[in-house]
């Protein structure tokens, strides 16, 4: 068990070292000008080792935003099925931001550096949008499962589109830090709570609308 633990810690250390080296090189000499060989050399590993952790430069550059999305998706999947989509997504988003905010200073600085890199690099902004679109599909599928409907149904697509918008507002809080992002999240969700009736349930709303018609 100890050997496995040490091996896993070594993997995490190597992965973080590759991320740190990549971010530093991307920010100092430019994303396009940086090569995988340079990233690997900075960590004193081979390019082959790099590819054990990441498939490309874009993969390492977007690894931290991807990690945060995985946290959100895992939190959402773990929410009780009895919760409405709104309540489950809201709680999951709060949990994700809380997890990021509770990171140690080194991890928090790494996350914010990755954000700055994406903001300054058009190619990575496009890559991040592709990542978000892929994750939206996963969220739609989970909402559809909870509602007992198809991902093609407009209801799961609608609820996910709302939370994608909320997430972008929080993400665009600026480079000040994760505490700012957490406070922005509280403000945005409070506004959403006031704009949408408590216990919002799209299925119930749809049934009510049909009855009124």
NUKOLZA-492609 format. One record per residue: residue in three letters; x, y, z of N, C-alpha, C in turn. Coordinates in pm, whole numbers, padded with zeros to 5 digits, always signed. Atoms other than C-alpha are relative to their C-alpha. Example, Ala and Ser with C-alpha at 12.3 -4.5 7.8 and 13.67 -1.06 7.14 Angstrom:
ALA+00089-00119+00000+01230-00450+00780+00090+00120+00000 SER-00082-00119-00006+01367-00106+00714-00077+00109+00073 
***
This chain:
UNK+00083-00120+00000+00000+00000+00000+00087+00125+00000 UNK-00090-00115-00007+00287+00238+00086+00064+00027-00134 UNK-00063-00015+00130+00456+00168-00248-00095+00064-00099 UNK+00099-00058+00090+00136+00246-00436-00019+00148+00031 UNK+00016-00139-00039+00096+00567-00236+00115+00086-00048 UNK-00118-00074+00045+00450+00680-00315-00001+00015-00152 UNK+00004-00005+00145+00404+00594-00681-00102+00104-00048 UNK+00102-00097+00038+00084+00798-00703+00045+00142+00030 UNK-00049-00134-00033+00244+01093-00526+00105+00045-00100 UNK-00102-00033+00099+00535+01077-00768-00065+00041-00132 UNK+00071-00035+00124+00292+01086-01061-00059+00141+00010 UNK+00057-00133-00019+00117+01391-00916+00109+00106-00006 UNK-00111-00094+00001+00452+01564-00860+00051+00024-00142 UNK-00048-00014+00137+00565+01494-01216-00101+00077-00085 UNK+00105-00070+00076+00233+01608-01361+00002+00149+00033 UNK-00003-00141-00039+00243+01932-01160+00126+00070-00051 UNK-00124-00060+00050+00605+01991-01259-00010+00030-00149 UNK+00020-00023+00144+00514+01954-01627-00094+00118-00023 UNK+00093-00113+00013+00221+02194-01585+00072+00131+00032 UNK-00072-00122-00038+00440+02448-01405+00099+00042-00107 UNK-00098-00031+00104+00711+02426-01669-00068+00053-00125 UNK+00073-00043+00119+00461+02457-01951-00055+00140+00017 UNK+00058-00132-00023+00284+02756-01798+00107+00108-00002 UNK-00108-00099-00004+00611+02935-01732+00053+00029-00139 UNK-00052-00018+00137+00739+02878-02086-00105+00068-00089 UNK+00105-00061+00082+00405+02966-02246-00011+00150+00027 UNK+00019-00140-00037+00383+03293-02054+00123+00086-00029 UNK-00121-00079+00021+00745+03398-02104+00043+00008-00146 UNK-00046-00004+00139+00818+03299-02464-00111-00022-00102 UNK+00114+00015+00089+00471+03241-02605-00041-00145-00019 UNK+00054+00135+00016+00244+02940-02653+00049-00064-00129 UNK-00037+00056+00129+00320+02892-03022+00149-00031-00008 UNK-00146+00016+00010+00697+02928-02974+00053-00113+00089 UNK-00045+00102-00094+00716+02667-02698-00023-00139-00057 UNK+00011+00138+00048+00780+02303-02785-00013-00097+00116 UNK+00011+00105-00102+00705+01985-02598+00138-00042+00047 UNK-00137+00032-00039+01077+01908-02601+00051+00097+00105 UNK-00045-00100-00097+01141+02233-02414-00067-00021+00136 UNK+00071+00025-00125+00874+02156-02156+00060-00119+00073 UNK-00057+00120-00060+01013+01809-02096+00140+00025+00054 UNK-00137-00029-00044+01370+01938-02074+00002+00082+00127 UNK+00006-00083-00120+01270+02195-01813-00022-00084+00126 UNK+00029+00089-00113+01150+01909-01590+00102-00114+00008 UNK-00103+00104+00008+01444+01686-01689-00062-00139-00019 UNK+00058+00127+00038+01225+01415-01836-00001-00006-00153 UNK+00003+00016+00145+01189+01278-02188-00136+00042-00055 UNK+00131-00027+00062+00917+01382-02434-00094-00119+00014 UNK+00084+00119-00017+00794+01024-02403-00072+00004+00135 UNK+00063-00013-00131+00731+01088-02034-00110+00105-00003 UNK+00104-00103+00015+00542+01406-02122-00128-00061-00053 UNK+00119+00056+00065+00308+01206-02343-00070-00106+00086 UNK+00069+00087-00094+00230+00971-02056-00105+00078+00080 UNK+00089-00085-00079+00056+01264-01889-00092+00086-00085 UNK+00076-00092+00083-00063+01488-02172+00015-00039-00147 UNK-00002+00039+00141-00151+01435-02536+00056+00108-00091 UNK-00042-00111+00085-00045+01779-02662+00031+00122+00086 UNK-00020-00127-00070+00053+02136-02570-00133+00054+00051 UNK+00131-00050-00043-00314+02230-02559-00050-00077+00121 UNK+00045+00084-00110-00384+01940-02326+00062+00045+00132 UNK-00064-00044-00124-00128+02056-02069-00043+00142+00035 UNK+00040-00138-00026-00229+02423-02107-00139+00007+00061 UNK+00139-00002-00046-00596+02342-02043-00027-00103+00109 UNK+00019+00108-00096-00539+02070-01785-00070+00047+00128 UNK+00062-00047-00124-00638+02283-01486-00146+00041-00019 UNK+00144-00021+00026-00962+02418-01638-00075-00131-00018 UNK+00064+00131+00017-01036+02058-01738-00021-00068+00134 UNK+00012+00059-00134-00969+01943-01382-00117+00060+00076 UNK+00109-00065-00073-01212+02201-01243-00135-00045-00053 UNK+00124+00051+00057-01480+02082-01484-00029-00142+00047 UNK+00019+00136-00049-01425+01724-01373-00051+00001+00144 UNK+00050-00014-00137-01476+01835-01012-00149+00032-00002 UNK+00141-00040+00010-01803+02002-01109-00088-00117-00044 UNK+00077+00112+00052-01925+01700-01308-00013-00111+00105 UNK+00005+00104-00104-01835+01460-01025-00094+00041+00113 UNK+00089-00049-00106-02013+01677-00767-00146-00012-00045 UNK+00137+00004+00051-02322+01695-00989-00051-00144-00004 UNK+00041+00140+00009-02331+01319-01048-00030-00058+00138 UNK+00018+00052-00136-02315+01266-00670-00121+00060+00072 UNK+00114-00063-00067-02612+01492-00590-00120-00096-00001 UNK+00117+00089-00006-02936+01315-00483-00092+00021-00120 UNK+00091-00009+00114-03171+01236-00769-00128+00075+00036 UNK+00122-00068-00042-03452+01388-00562+00009+00152-00017 UNK-00016-00144+00018-03305+01737-00609-00041+00042-00141 UNK+00030-00054+00132-03429+01952-00894+00132+00029-00072 UNK-00123-00033+00072-03175+02020-01171+00063+00130+00049 UNK-00053-00129-00046-03140+02380-01049+00073-00016+00132 UNK-00062+00016-00131-03068+02281-00689+00129-00081-00008 UNK-00118+00086+00013-02823+02007-00789+00116+00073-00067 UNK-00105-00074+00070-02631+02225-01034+00054+00114+00086 UNK-00042-00109-00087-02622+02515-00789+00094-00050+00108 UNK-00085+00057-00106-02483+02299-00509+00133-00049-00056 UNK-00123+00052+00061-02230+02140-00744+00095+00112-00037 UNK-00085-00112+00037-02104+02474-00869+00063+00062+00124 UNK-00055-00052-00125-02063+02600-00513+00112-00092+00053 UNK-00101+00095-00047-01873+02283-00423+00127+00010-00082 UNK-00118-00011+00086-01641+02320-00723+00082+00123+00035 UNK-00072-00122-00035-01553+02681-00641+00061-00011+00139 UNK-00054+00020-00134-01510+02587-00275+00125-00085-00002 UNK-00118+00086+00011-01268+02311-00370+00119+00078-00055 UNK-00108-00081+00057-01065+02552-00583+00051+00103+00101 UNK-00038-00103-00097-01068+02819-00313+00081-00059+00115 UNK-00067+00064-00112-00945+02570-00051+00137-00058-00036 UNK-00131+00051+00039-00637+02475-00251+00111+00075+00072 UNK-00112-00070-00064-00298+02556-00101+00050+00111-00093 UNK-00041-00117+00080-00131+02879-00221+00070-00036-00130 UNK-00071+00039+00123+00090+02698-00473-00098-00047-00107 UNK+00100+00049+00096-00205+02521-00636-00089+00113-00050 UNK+00084-00113+00039-00414+02838-00634+00073+00089-00100 UNK-00080-00082+00092-00134+03034-00800+00011-00067-00136 UNK-00008+00076+00127-00102+02760-01064-00130+00015-00078 UNK+00130-00012+00066-00474+02776-01139-00018+00138-00061 UNK+00016-00136+00050-00474+03155-01175+00096+00029-00115 UNK-00095-00016+00111-00164+03142-01396-00056-00064-00126 UNK+00060+00067+00116-00343+02896-01623-00114+00084-00057 UNK+00107-00089+00046-00643+03131-01640+00057+00116-00080 UNK-00060-00114+00069-00418+03420-01740+00051-00043-00137 UNK-00050+00050+00127-00256+03209-02010-00113-00014-00101 UNK+00113+00020+00091-00592+03114-02160-00054+00135-00047 UNK+00053-00132+00036-00712+03475-02151+00087+00071-00102 UNK-00094-00069+00087-00400+03588-02336+00029-00074-00130 UNK-00035+00085+00114-00393+03310-02598-00124-00039-00078 UNK+00121+00030+00077-00663+03304-02869-00018-00149-00031 UNK+00011+00143+00033-00584+02943-02965-00052-00080+00119 UNK+00045+00072-00119-00641+02832-02607-00142+00040+00040 UNK+00139-00038-00022-00961+03034-02575-00092-00088-00084 UNK+00079+00088+00087-01091+02832-02870-00001-00142+00056 UNK-00007+00133-00058-00971+02512-02707-00086-00013+00124 UNK+00083+00003-00119-01142+02601-02383-00148-00005-00036 UNK+00139+00005+00044-01468+02662-02567-00038-00140-00045 UNK+00028+00139+00040-01443+02314-02721-00017-00088+00123 UNK+00008+00076-00124-01383+02173-02374-00134+00024+00070 UNK+00127-00032-00065-01686+02354-02234-00117-00063-00074 UNK+00108+00060+00079-01904+02231-02520-00009-00150+00024 UNK+00000+00144-00028-01797+01871-02455-00061-00027+00138 UNK+00052+00019-00134-01874+01909-02085-00149+00032+00008 UNK+00143-00030+00005-02211+02067-02163-00079-00124-00041 UNK+00068+00121+00045-02307+01749-02347-00012-00101+00114 UNK+00004+00093-00113-02218+01544-02039-00102+00047+00104 UNK+00097-00053-00095-02423+01775-01818-00143-00020-00049 UNK+00134+00019+00057-02721+01760-02052-00043-00146+00017 UNK+00032+00143-00014-02705+01380-02047-00038-00034+00144 UNK+00030+00029-00140-02702+01376-01665-00133+00063+00042 UNK+00129-00063-00032-02990+01625-01636-00114-00081-00061 UNK+00102+00080+00067-03186+01420-01889-00026-00130+00076 UNK+00017+00124-00077-03122+01104-01688-00083+00027+00126 UNK+00072-00033-00121-03247+01274-01372-00148+00027-00028 UNK+00138-00035+00033-03562+01396-01548-00072-00113-00074 UNK+00063+00111+00070-03625+01064-01720-00037+00034-00142 UNK+00029-00041+00136-03606+01218-02064+00124-00018-00086 UNK-00111+00014+00094-03378+01230-02368+00087+00126+00001 UNK-00086-00119+00013-03075+01461-02406-00046+00094-00111 UNK+00052-00084+00107-03254+01588-02717-00117+00087+00046 UNK+00109-00080-00055-03534+01724-02498+00051+00142+00029 UNK-00040-00139-00021-03527+02104-02471+00022+00033+00148 UNK-00009-00034-00142-03562+02100-02090+00141-00017+00055 UNK-00137+00010-00050-03218+01957-02002+00095+00095-00071 UNK-00085-00094+00072-03059+02171-02272-00017+00141+00056 UNK+00027-00133-00053-03226+02479-02127+00068+00021+00135 UNK-00056-00018-00134-03118+02422-01767+00153+00005-00006 UNK-00146-00001+00011-02758+02348-01869+00048+00131-00062 UNK-00041-00126+00063-02742+02657-02091-00002+00113+00102 UNK+00006-00102-00105-02845+02871-01792+00125-00009+00088 UNK-00114+00013-00090-02571+02730-01573+00133+00020-00071 UNK-00120-00034+00075-02314+02758-01847+00021+00152+00003 UNK-00009-00146-00008-02394+03129-01853+00043+00048+00137 UNK-00040-00038-00135-02366+03153-01476+00148-00028+00023 UNK-00141+00035-00016-02032+02977-01488+00093+00099-00068 UNK-00082-00096+00072-01896+03219-01746+00008+00132+00075 UNK-00002-00123-00079-01996+03515-01529+00099-00013+00114 UNK-00092+00022-00112-01807+03367-01235+00144-00007-00048 UNK-00136+00018+00052-01506+03273-01447+00059+00134-00043 UNK-00046-00130+00048-01486+03627-01585+00010+00104+00111 UNK-00007-00092-00113-01458+03777-01236+00131+00079-00001 UNK-00127-00071+00006-01102+03883-01322+00111-00080+00064 UNK-00115+00075-00047-00753+03778-01216+00031+00018+00148 UNK-00032-00034-00138-00783+03893-00854+00023-00122+00089 UNK-00020+00117-00083-00812+03545-00706-00124-00084+00012 UNK+00111+00093-00014-01032+03252-00615-00105+00050+00099 UNK+00098-00056-00092-01194+03440-00327-00097+00091-00074 UNK+00086-00086+00081-01325+03694-00577-00098-00085-00081 UNK+00085+00090+00077-01457+03409-00792-00110-00059+00088 UNK+00099+00058-00091-01630+03254-00490-00107+00102+00037 UNK+00098-00103-00033-01794+03583-00394-00089+00031-00119 UNK+00079-00024+00119-01903+03640-00752-00103-00113-00018 UNK+00093+00112+00011-02058+03293-00752-00118+00019+00095 UNK+00108-00022-00095-02256+03372-00438-00096+00108-00050 UNK+00084-00109+00050-02380+03696-00593-00087-00048-00118 UNK+00072+00045+00120-02476+03529-00923-00111-00099+00037 UNK+00101+00098-00037-02657+03237-00760-00112+00063+00083 UNK+00104-00071-00075-02838+03470-00522-00094+00071-00097 UNK+00082-00065+00101-02957+03670-00822-00087-00102-00074 UNK+00077+00104+00067-03062+03349-00995-00113-00051+00089 UNK+00104+00045-00093-03250+03237-00683-00116+00098+00003 UNK+00106-00100-00005-03442+03564-00685-00077+00006-00132 UNK+00062-00008+00131-03515+03537-01055-00082-00124-00033 UNK+00069+00126+00025-03631+03175-01050-00068-00045+00128 UNK+00075+00036-00120-03894+03049-00812+00070-00110+00077 UNK-00063+00104-00081-03768+02834-00520-00048-00139-00041 UNK+00036+00136+00036-03760+02464-00593-00028-00016-00146 UNK+00025+00000+00145-03752+02535-00964+00009-00140-00057 UNK+00003+00132+00062-03848+02222-01154-00058+00018-00139 UNK+00044-00024+00137-03867+02242-01531-00116-00092-00040 UNK+00107+00091+00036-04089+01937-01556-00134+00051+00053 UNK+00123-00054-00060-04342+02091-01317-00044+00125-00074 UNK+00034-00123+00072-04323+02424-01496-00061-00032-00136 UNK+00051+00039+00131-04381+02250-01828-00144-00051+00011 UNK+00134+00055-00022-04684+02065-01690-00099+00112+00028 UNK+00087-00112-00032-04826+02388-01549-00034+00081-00124 UNK+00020-00076+00124-04777+02565-01882-00098-00071-00093 UNK+00088+00079+00087-04949+02282-02069-00145+00007+00050 UNK+00134-00005-00056-05244+02290-01830-00065+00135-00026 UNK+00054-00134+00024-05281+02665-01870-00042+00017-00144 UNK+00034-00011+00142-05282+02624-02247-00129-00075-00029 
***
